[in-house]
Amino acid sequence: GSVEVASLSRSAARPAATAPQFYLDFFPEGGDLVQGVESRLAFKATDHKGFPIKVSGDIQNSKGAKVASFTSVHNGMGFIDFKPAPGETYKAVWKDPNGKAQTKNLPAAKAKGLVLSADILAGGIQYAIKRKDGEAPLYETVQVVAQTQQQMIYRAKVNLAKSAEVKSIIPVDHVPSGIVQITLFTNDNKPLAERIVFVNKQDYYFISDLNVPLKGMKKRDRNVIQVDVPDEIQCNLS
């Protein structure tokens, strides 16, 4: 028999380096933009590895007119107050770290809906529910539910028939540090908007002492490290 040998020639040239990519994402507070209702619009800029980048740019409408500007304040993040007009679409125009012009379409605004916002105040979490003024409400009453660690800490029924904006306070005096999830429901328990807030009560700090009863500096020597915490505190240390 005979054996055929095929030889493959491969180019020694390295493949062209992939140009770095940058991303800009927008996050309406509460979940959705609503036409004719002002809300906070958060943004975050990152590179292709997920690391934050500084960013600044303009928001333009469908005709190319500037309606707002944005600049990151920390780790590529920031927010602007934004009120989308009925029937309009918007895009962000910005430059990446290489100076290349980039565009990003903003999330489409709903024709009707509710906007949920939340702020940490001295007395608790102040939430606000807003609808478009001057028109009949899509929902005359809604439910607000707040929970932390799978425990409900607040529930209220809100009447939106008389006012386009309603504000109230969620007390957090007896709420431990952690994330509070605020959800807006219809009367038949369909979620409309949601916001998460970090409540920082500074109650997770404690004073500890570190002692080394046995110290070994040679190879594979034994070391004993002792961490002392107050008796009334349950903790898991590593």
Secondary structure, DSSP 8 states (H G I E B T S, - for coil): ------------S--------EEEEEEETTS--BTT--EEEEEEEEETTS-B---EEEEEETTS-EEEEEE--BTTEEEEEE---TT--EEEEEE-TTS-EEEEE----BSS--EEEEEEETTEEEEEEE--TTS--S-SEEEEEEEETTEEEEEEEEE-SS-SEEEEEE--TT--SEEEEEEEE-TT--EEEEEEEEE--S-S----EEEEEE---STT---EEEEE--TT------
